[in-house]
């Protein structure tokens, strides 16, 4: 019989919560945290993403709406940014909200080890984990799973 912890990381989850100030991402099922991951984000992690190229990770509630197995950064799961509120804010400010925000694996061109790379915020606003962790998330997350990104 498989242990509860290994079994839990192979079944589907129903919510992902990113805590930007703690550089962490937790996966939950039925309100219970199944596992928490250390993450890397963009170079400017404080504050909500406003415009393309600001190196920020958005904040709010989104949907993990599709998976991309041929991503430039190993595998990736797309976050439904910008939502309607983000689009309205950008329009009011006369700027582009940007897009293509993902949870993804490592940069294949990096000279750093996966563990070393995770100590830095190196993405353009995406959420990065190691490739091994991305494989685990790939199995646990179905398209349509909600994600909450907290400050």
N, C-alpha and C positions, 0 to 999 in steps of 0.2 A: 504494500500500500504506500502511495506517495505521501510525503509529509505535507502538511497544510500549507507551509510557506511556498514550497516549489509548485504545488498545485495552484495556488492562488495567482502566481505570476504568469500562469499559462491560460487563465480564463479571462473573459472579457470584462472590461471596466466600464463604468457609466459616467465618470467625471474626471477631468484632469484639472488640477489647480497649480498654477505657477505663482510662486511668491518671489517677485523680483528682488526685494530687499534682502532676501535670504539666499538668492541664487539657487532656488530649489524648485522641483516640480514633483508633485505627488499624484499618484493615480489612485482613484477610489472606486469602490463598489458598495452600493447600499450604505453610503455615508461613512464607510470604514476605509482608512488609508491602507492600501495594499503594499505600496512601496514608494519611497522618495528618492529622487535622483538629484545629483549636483548638476547644474546647468551652466553653460556659457551663453551670454547674450551679446547685444551690440555694444560698441564702445561707449555709448552714452545711455546707460540703463535707467537713469532716473527720469521719471516723467513719462507721459503718454506719447506715443508716436503721433506726430502731427503731419509730417510731410516726407516725401520720398528722399532718401539719403540722409536723414537725421540720426541714423545709427541707434534709434530707439526701438524697443519692443513695445507693442501696443498694450494697453490695459483695458480690461472690460470682459464681457462674456461673448464668446465666439463659438463657432462649430468647427470641428476637425472634419472638413468636408471631402477631402480626397487624399489618396496615397499616391506617391510617385516613386516607383522602384528604380528609375534611371536618373535619379537626382545627381546634381554636380557634387553634392556632399553626402555620399553613400545613399541612403534612403531618406525620404522625407514625407511628412504628413502636413498638408496645407491647413493653415488657420484662416478662417473666413473674414479676415481683415482686408479691406475696410468694411465695416457694417454701415447701415444707413446713417447713424449718428456721426460716424467718422467722416462720411462723404459730405454731410451737411456742414460740419465744422470746417472742412477743407474748402468747400465752395464759398463759405462766408469769409474765409481768410484769403481766398484767391490763390490757393496752392493745391498741389496734387497730394493726395493722402499716401501715395505709394501703395505697395501691395506685395504679393508673393512672400508672405511671412510664413515660415515653416518651423516645425520641429524636425531637426535633421541630425545626421551623424557627422563624422569628422571630415575635415578638409583633406582630400587625398594628396594635396600638394604640400601639406605642412611637414616641416622637419621635426616637429615636436612629437613626443609620445602622446597617446590619447590622454593619459592622466595629467601630463604637463599642460597640454592645450586647454583642458577643462578649468585650469586655474586663471585663465584670462578671458575677458569679454572680447571675442574676436569676430563675431558675426556682424552682419549689416542690420540687425534687428531681429534676426531669427533666434530660436532656442536650440542650442546644440547639446547633444549627449554623445557618449562614445558609440562606436558602431555596434558593440556587443549589446549595449543598452537599447539602441535603436531597434535591433532585432527583437528584443523582448517587447518593446512598446508596439512594434509592428504586429505582433501576435495578439496583444491585449486590446488594441484600439480598433474599433470599427468606424468606418465613415459615418458621420452623423453624431459622434460623441461630442458633448459640450466641453469647452475649456474656459476656465476663468483665469484671467491674468491679473494678479493683484500687485499694487505698488511695492 
